[in-house]
Amino acid sequence: MYPFKEGDFAPRNGWYVAAFCEDIGEELISRWILGEPVVLYRKQDGTAVAVGGRCPHRYYPLGESHRIGDTIQCGYHGITFGPDGLCTKVPSQKAVPGVYKIPSYPLVERGLWAFIWMGDPDHADESLLPSDEDMGFGLEGFVYKPFKTMHIKGRYQLLNDNLLDLTHLGFLHASSIGTEENANTPEEREVGDKMIRSQRWMRGADCPPLMAKGAAYDGRVDRVSGMTFFAPGFHAGLDDTFAVEGHPSRAGECIASARVFHAVTPATRHETNYFFALGSTHEHLVDAFKVSLAPVLDEDVFATEEIEKIVRSSETLPPELMLKSDATAVEGRRILQRMMDRERQPS
C-alpha cells in the first residue's frame, strides 16, 4: 500500500502510542490500532492495560461494554474477560471454553505517553523505546503537557512524511510558525537503523509570525529547528529562537524555546490516531501555545486528508517526482519497509 510494497501497511513489532497516560482511567477507552479494536483502562491498582476490543462470540465491541472490577463484561451476552485476556465467565453455561479469550497487549507508560506493542509479545523489548534524554523530555525548567488527540482520515505515513520534511513549514504554515528559511537552509541529517535526526541552523532569519507576535519582537532571529524520528511513529522536535546579536535592545535574548512531540499511530489502513504534546520553559507559554497552535495542527490535518482523497481516488497513481528535500522522508520510509520485511522472515 502506498508508499510501501504491495500489500504492506505498517510494522507490527514496534512501540506505538496508544493514548496519553492521563487519559487512561476507570472508564473504558475504545480505539482502533493497526486495524484491530483495542480497549484501554486502569485496573484498581492503577496499572494501565490494553486488551482486544472484539468479543469472540458475536464480535460485539468490548469498548462499549461494562467494567466490572478489573474485568470487562460484554454488553451483548455478559461474557466476561480479565485484564490478561482470559475469559472468566459465560453466563449461559457453567464451563468456560478454553478458546474463549481476547488479546492482551504489552503496554508501557513512559513520560506523557502509553506505548502499546501490537506484534509478537516475545519481541516487546522496552529498551527499544527512546529515553527521556533522546526525546528531549524532562529538561530542567521545562513544563510538558498533552495538547490534543485526533483521529485523522488519512494513512499514517502521510503524517510521517509531513514531519520528516519540514520544508513545508514556510508555506503550509507561513502565517504562523514557518518562514522560507525552513526550506532554503541546508539540512543536517543523521540516520540509524530505527532513528533519523534532522535539524537546520537558520542565521539571521525572519522571525515566524506566531513567535514575533507572542514576544512582541520586530527583528531577525537565529533559529535551530529539527525533528528526531523514532520508528515506527514517534517524532520529537525542537525549535529554539534567539534575537540576533545586532538587535538594539534584545540581542541574544531567547524569544522562544519549545519541544514538540508528535505520535503517529495507524488506526486502520486509511485512518490515523495522532497525539500532539508540547513542552516549553514556562507554563503560561505552554497554555498559550495550546491555543495558537490549534490552527497549525488543523492545516496538517487538512493536507493529510486531502492527499489521502487523491491517492485513494486515483485508479493509476503516477510516480512521485522527488526533490532533494525528500531525502529524509525517503529514509523514514526505508526504515519502516525494512521493519516490515524483517517481520516476514522466519524466526
C-alpha positions as CSV (number, residue, x, y, z in Angstrom):
1,M,0.0,0.0,0.0
2,Y,1.4,3.4,-1.0
3,P,4.1,4.3,-0.4
4,F,5.3,0.8,0.6
5,K,5.5,-2.6,-1.2
6,E,2.3,-4.0,-2.5
7,G,0.3,-5.4,0.5
8,D,2.5,-3.8,3.1
9,F,0.8,-1.5,5.6
10,A,2.7,-0.9,8.8
11,P,5.2,-2.7,11.1
12,R,3.6,-4.6,14.0
13,N,6.7,-5.2,16.0
14,G,7.2,-1.7,17.3
15,W,6.0,0.6,20.1
16,Y,3.2,2.9,19.1
17,V,1.5,5.5,21.3
18,A,-2.0,4.2,22.3
19,A,-3.0,7.2,24.5
20,F,-1.8,9.9,26.7
21,C,-1.3,8.4,30.2
22,E,-3.6,11.0,31.8
23,D,-6.5,9.8,29.6
24,I,-6.4,6.2,30.8
25,G,-8.6,5.8,33.8
26,E,-11.6,3.8,35.1
27,E,-13.7,4.3,32.0
28,L,-13.1,2.0,29.0
29,I,-11.4,3.7,26.1
30,S,-12.1,2.2,22.7
31,R,-9.5,2.7,20.0
32,W,-8.5,1.1,16.7
33,I,-4.8,0.4,16.3
34,L,-3.2,-1.3,13.3
35,G,-6.6,-2.4,12.1
36,E,-7.6,-4.0,15.4
37,P,-10.1,-2.8,18.1
38,V,-8.3,-2.2,21.4
39,V,-9.7,-1.3,24.9
40,L,-7.6,0.7,27.4
41,Y,-8.3,1.1,31.1
42,R,-6.7,1.2,34.5
43,K,-7.0,-1.7,36.9
44,Q,-8.0,-0.9,40.5
45,D,-4.3,-0.9,41.5
46,G,-3.6,1.8,38.9
47,T,-1.9,-0.4,36.3
48,A,-2.9,0.6,32.7
49,V,-3.8,-2.3,30.5
50,A,-4.7,-2.9,26.8
51,V,-6.8,-5.8,25.6
52,G,-8.6,-6.7,22.4
53,G,-11.9,-4.9,21.8
54,R,-13.8,-7.6,19.9
55,C,-15.8,-10.2,21.8
56,P,-15.1,-13.6,20.1
57,H,-18.7,-14.7,20.5
58,R,-20.6,-12.3,18.2
59,Y,-17.9,-9.5,17.7
60,Y,-19.7,-7.0,20.0
61,P,-17.4,-4.0,20.8
62,L,-16.0,-4.5,24.3
63,G,-15.1,-0.8,24.5
64,E,-18.9,-0.2,24.5
65,S,-19.4,-2.8,27.3
66,H,-19.2,-2.7,31.1
67,R,-16.3,-2.5,33.6
68,I,-16.8,-5.0,36.5
69,G,-13.9,-4.6,38.9
70,D,-10.8,-5.3,36.8
71,T,-12.8,-7.3,34.2
72,I,-14.9,-6.3,31.1
73,Q,-18.3,-7.8,30.8
74,C,-19.6,-7.9,27.2
75,G,-22.7,-5.8,26.8
76,Y,-24.3,-8.2,24.5
77,H,-24.3,-11.6,26.3
78,G,-22.4,-10.9,29.5
79,I,-19.3,-12.9,28.6
80,T,-16.5,-11.6,30.9
81,F,-12.8,-11.2,30.3
82,G,-9.9,-10.3,32.7
83,P,-7.1,-7.9,32.0
84,D,-4.9,-10.8,30.9
85,G,-7.5,-11.5,28.1
86,L,-8.7,-14.8,29.6
87,C,-12.5,-15.4,29.8
88,T,-13.7,-15.7,33.4
89,K,-17.4,-16.2,32.9
90,V,-20.0,-17.3,30.4
91,P,-23.5,-16.7,32.0
92,S,-25.3,-19.1,29.7
93,Q,-23.2,-22.1,30.7
94,K,-21.1,-23.4,33.6
95,A,-18.0,-24.3,31.7
96,V,-15.7,-21.7,30.1
97,P,-14.4,-22.9,26.8
98,G,-10.6,-22.8,26.6
99,V,-10.7,-21.0,23.3
100,Y,-12.6,-18.1,24.8
101,K,-10.0,-15.3,25.2
102,I,-9.1,-11.9,23.8
103,P,-5.6,-10.5,23.1
104,S,-3.7,-8.8,25.9
105,Y,-1.2,-6.3,24.6
106,P,2.0,-5.1,26.3
107,L,1.5,-1.5,27.4
108,V,4.3,0.7,28.9
109,E,3.9,4.2,30.3
110,R,6.8,6.5,29.5
111,G,6.6,10.2,30.1
112,L,3.3,11.6,28.9
113,W,2.5,8.5,26.8
114,A,1.3,4.9,27.0
115,F,3.1,2.8,24.3
116,I,1.5,-0.3,23.0
117,W,3.1,-3.3,21.2
118,M,0.7,-4.9,18.8
119,G,3.1,-7.5,17.3
120,D,4.8,-10.6,18.7
121,P,4.8,-10.1,22.5
122,D,8.0,-12.1,22.8
123,H,9.7,-9.2,21.0
124,A,8.2,-6.4,23.2
125,D,11.5,-5.0,24.4
126,E,11.1,-1.8,26.5
127,S,14.7,-0.9,25.7
128,L,13.5,-0.1,22.1
129,L,11.7,2.9,23.4
130,P,13.5,6.2,23.2
131,S,14.9,7.5,26.5
132,D,13.7,10.8,28.0
133,E,17.1,12.3,27.1
134,D,16.8,11.2,23.5
135,M,13.3,12.6,23.2
136,G,14.2,15.9,24.9
137,F,11.7,15.2,27.6
138,G,12.1,16.2,31.3
139,L,14.5,19.0,30.6
140,E,15.2,21.3,33.6
141,G,12.9,24.3,33.6
142,F,10.5,22.9,31.0
143,V,6.8,22.3,31.5
144,Y,5.3,19.5,29.4
145,K,1.6,18.9,28.6
146,P,-0.5,16.8,26.3
147,F,-2.3,19.0,23.8
148,K,-4.6,17.0,21.6
149,T,-5.7,13.5,20.5
150,M,-7.0,13.4,16.9
151,H,-8.5,10.8,14.6
152,I,-7.4,11.6,11.0
153,K,-8.9,10.3,7.8
154,G,-5.7,9.6,6.1
155,R,-3.0,6.8,6.2
156,Y,-0.3,7.2,8.9
157,Q,2.6,7.5,6.5
158,L,1.3,10.8,5.1
159,L,1.8,12.3,8.6
160,N,5.2,10.6,9.0
161,D,6.3,12.1,5.6
162,N,4.9,15.5,6.7
163,L,7.1,15.5,9.9
164,L,10.2,14.2,8.1
165,D,10.1,17.1,5.6
166,L,9.9,20.4,7.5
167,T,10.4,22.4,4.3
168,H,6.6,22.7,4.3
169,L,6.6,24.9,7.4
170,G,7.3,28.1,5.4
171,F,4.4,27.5,3.1
172,L,1.6,25.4,4.7
173,H,2.3,27.3,8.0
174,A,3.6,30.6,6.6
175,S,1.1,32.6,8.7
176,S,2.2,31.1,12.0
177,I,5.4,29.0,12.7
178,G,7.3,28.9,9.4
179,T,9.4,31.1,7.1
180,E,11.1,30.4,3.8
181,E,14.3,29.7,5.7
182,N,12.8,26.4,6.7
183,A,13.1,25.3,3.1
184,N,16.3,27.0,1.8
185,T,18.6,26.3,4.8
186,P,20.8,23.2,4.4
187,E,19.7,20.2,6.5
188,E,21.9,18.2,8.8
189,R,20.9,14.6,9.0
190,E,21.8,11.5,11.0
191,V,20.3,8.1,10.1
192,G,20.3,5.0,12.2
193,D,18.6,1.6,12.0
194,K,15.4,2.9,13.5
195,M,16.1,6.6,14.0
196,I,16.5,9.7,12.0
197,R,17.7,13.1,13.4
198,S,17.3,16.2,11.2
199,Q,17.9,19.9,12.0
200,R,18.6,23.2,10.4
201,W,20.5,26.2,11.8
202,M,18.9,29.4,10.4
203,R,21.0,32.5,10.9
204,G,19.5,36.0,10.6
205,A,16.2,34.6,9.5
206,D,12.8,36.1,9.6
207,C,11.0,35.7,12.9
208,P,8.0,33.4,12.4
209,P,4.7,35.4,12.7
210,L,3.5,33.5,15.8
211,M,6.7,34.0,17.7
212,A,7.0,37.6,16.7
213,K,3.5,38.3,17.9
214,G,3.9,36.4,21.2
215,A,7.3,38.0,22.0
216,A,6.4,41.5,20.6
217,Y,9.6,41.2,18.6
218,D,10.4,43.2,15.5
219,G,13.8,41.9,14.3
220,R,15.5,39.0,12.7
221,V,16.4,35.8,14.6
222,D,18.8,32.9,14.8
223,R,16.9,29.6,14.9
224,V,17.7,25.9,15.3
225,S,14.8,23.7,14.3
226,G,14.7,20.0,13.9
227,M,13.0,16.7,14.5
228,T,14.1,13.2,15.6
229,F,12.1,10.3,14.3
230,F,11.9,7.1,16.4
231,A,10.4,4.4,14.2
232,P,7.7,3.4,13.8
233,G,5.8,6.6,14.7
234,F,7.2,8.9,17.3
235,H,8.6,12.3,16.4
236,A,10.4,14.6,19.0
237,G,11.2,18.1,17.8
238,L,12.8,21.3,18.9
239,D,12.6,25.0,17.9
240,D,14.8,27.4,19.8
241,T,14.7,31.0,18.6
242,F,17.1,33.8,19.6
243,A,17.1,37.5,18.8
244,V,20.1,38.4,16.6
245,E,23.2,40.0,18.1
246,G,22.6,43.2,16.2
247,H,19.2,44.0,17.8
248,P,19.4,47.3,19.7
249,S,17.8,46.2,22.9
250,R,17.3,42.4,22.9
251,A,20.4,41.0,21.4
252,G,20.9,37.3,22.2
253,E,17.6,37.0,24.0
254,C,15.7,33.7,23.7
255,I,12.5,34.6,22.0
256,A,11.0,31.1,22.3
257,S,12.2,27.6,23.3
258,A,9.9,24.6,22.6
259,R,9.9,20.9,22.4
260,V,7.1,19.3,20.3
261,F,6.1,15.7,20.3
262,H,4.0,14.0,17.5
263,A,2.9,10.4,17.9
264,V,1.6,8.9,14.7
265,T,-0.2,5.6,15.2
266,P,-2.1,3.7,12.4
267,A,-5.7,3.1,13.2
268,T,-6.6,1.3,10.0
269,R,-5.0,1.3,6.6
270,H,-6.6,4.7,5.8
271,E,-7.0,6.3,9.2
272,T,-4.6,7.5,11.9
273,N,-4.5,8.3,15.6
274,Y,-2.5,11.4,16.1
275,F,-1.2,12.6,19.5
276,F,0.4,16.1,19.9
277,A,2.2,17.4,23.0
278,L,4.5,20.3,23.8
279,G,7.0,21.5,26.3
280,S,8.3,25.0,26.9
281,T,10.1,27.0,29.6
282,H,7.1,28.5,31.2
283,E,3.6,27.1,31.9
284,H,1.9,30.2,30.6
285,L,3.7,29.7,27.3
286,V,2.6,26.1,27.0
287,D,-1.0,27.1,27.7
288,A,-0.8,30.0,25.1
289,F,0.7,27.6,22.5
290,K,-2.2,25.2,23.1
291,V,-4.5,27.9,21.7
292,S,-2.2,29.4,19.0
293,L,-1.0,26.1,17.6
294,A,-4.5,24.6,17.1
295,P,-4.9,26.2,13.6
296,V,-1.4,24.9,12.7
297,L,-2.5,21.3,13.5
298,D,-5.7,21.8,11.5
299,E,-3.5,22.7,8.5
300,D,-1.6,19.5,8.7
301,V,-4.8,17.5,9.1
302,F,-6.3,19.2,6.1
303,A,-3.2,18.5,4.0
304,T,-3.2,14.8,5.1
305,E,-6.9,14.2,4.4
306,E,-6.9,15.9,1.1
307,I,-3.8,13.9,-0.1
308,E,-5.5,10.7,1.1
309,K,-8.5,11.6,-1.1
310,I,-6.3,12.0,-4.1
311,V,-4.3,8.8,-3.5
312,R,-7.4,6.7,-2.9
313,S,-9.4,8.2,-5.9
314,S,-6.6,7.7,-8.4
315,E,-7.1,4.5,-10.4
316,T,-3.5,4.8,-11.6
317,L,-1.2,6.8,-9.3
318,P,1.7,8.4,-11.3
319,P,5.2,8.1,-9.8
320,E,6.2,10.7,-7.3
321,L,8.6,13.3,-8.7
322,M,11.0,13.5,-5.8
323,L,13.2,16.5,-4.8
324,K,16.4,16.7,-2.8
325,S,14.4,17.8,0.2
326,D,12.6,14.5,0.2
327,A,15.7,12.6,1.3
328,T,14.8,12.4,5.0
329,A,11.3,11.3,4.3
330,V,12.6,8.6,1.9
331,E,14.9,7.4,4.6
332,G,12.0,7.1,7.0
333,R,10.0,5.0,4.5
334,R,13.1,2.8,4.1
335,I,13.3,2.2,7.8
336,L,9.7,1.2,8.0
337,Q,9.9,-1.0,5.0
338,R,12.9,-2.8,6.5
339,M,10.9,-3.4,9.7
340,M,8.1,-5.0,7.7
341,D,10.5,-7.1,5.6
342,R,12.1,-8.5,8.8
343,E,8.6,-9.5,10.1
344,R,8.1,-11.7,7.1
345,Q,11.4,-13.6,7.6
346,P,11.1,-16.9,9.5
347,S,12.2,-16.6,13.1
